[in-house]
Amino acid sequence: MTTELKKVVQSILHPIIPQTYYFDVPSGDFPYCTFELRDVRGEEGIDKYVLEINLANYGTDDQTVNDIESLTRQVVNAFDYLRYKNSKLSCYSYVDKIDPIRETDRKINRRRIMINLTNYEV
């Protein structure tokens, strides 16, 4: 099931930010997006996940900051109260929280978006 969910998440994120990767970034090109799915306790017939999305951009000018804020809004709009159904999945999600993350390199602007995702057996 997780493989199918990864494909769905990737298909939603890629149009917003083409450099989208599962878990780790293969290169240092900015801006980029990483995501990770973690299982949390579910019930019979219901799978629950936490989807962590990290957006990062590099620079100190206003445009760099505006870009990361714009990407954050687009991702939140795409996932908040999302309902998705196909032959393998029937899921919905909502955004739980958005955090700015401080990096050692102050030129890196990063946002972490935590999303609760629930999938029902089809």
N, C-alpha and C positions, 0 to 999 in steps of 0.2 A: 504494500500500500504506500509506503514512504516514497518509493521510486516514482509512482504515479503523481503523488503530491508535489514532489520536487519538479516534475515536468510542468505542472500547472503553475507553480510559483514562478518558475523561470519564464514561462510564456507571458505572465502578467508583468514581470519586472523588466524583461528585455526591451520592450518598446519604450519604456520610461528611461532606462539607462542601459545602453547596449553592453557595457562592460559589467555584466552580472555573473557572479560565480557562486558555486555552492562551497561554502565553508572557507576557502582560502583563495587569495589572489595570486595568480601565476606571475604577474608583472607589477611594476609600480606605477602604471599609467593611471592618471586621475582624469575625471572623476570615476569612481567605481562603486559597485554594490556587491556585498556578500550576504549570503543567507544561510541559515541553519535551522533544521527542524529537530525538535526534541520531543520524545514521547513523554506524556504525563499520564497519570492514572486515568483510565477510562472505565467504562462499564461494558457489559456484554453487548456487542453490536455497535459500540460507539468508541471511536479512537479520538483521543484528545492530544493536541500538540501545542507547543509553543514555537512560533516562528519568530526567529530573531533576524532582523534585517539591519545591516550596517551600511550606511552611505558615507563616502569620504570624498573630499575635494582638497586641493592644495592651493594655497595662496593666502594673501592677507588683504587683498583689495575688496572693495564693496561687492563687486560682481561675483567673486568667488563665494562670498557669504550668501549673497542672494541666490546663487545657483543651488547651493546645498539646501537652502530653505525651500526653494521651488521643487526640487526633487523630493524632499521630505513630504511636502503637501501632496504631490502627485501619488506617491506610494501610499500615504494614508487614505487618500480618496479611492485608490484602487482596492484596498483591502478592508476598509472599515465597513462592516456589515455586508461583506461579499457573500453571495450565495452562488455556489457553483455545482453543477450536476452534469455528469456524463454517464456512460455505461459502467464505469468502474468506481466513481466517486459521487458522493452527495455530501457536500461540506459547506460550512459557513464560517466566517471569521469576523473578529472585531479587534480593533486596535486597543491595546491595554495601556501602553505608555510610550512616550517619546523622550529620549534623554540626549542632551548634548554630551559628548565624551571628550574629555581633555586629554590630549596627546602630549608626550614629551616635546615633540616638534610642534611648536605653536602655529606653524603654517598649515598643519593638517586640520581641516574642519570635518568633524565626524558626528553623525547622528545615529543613535540606535533606536529602532522601532520594534517594540515587542507586541506580538499579535497572538491572540488565542484562536486556535483553529480546531474545529470539531468536525469529524467525518463519521457519517452513518453508513452502515452496510447497505449496499444496493441490492 
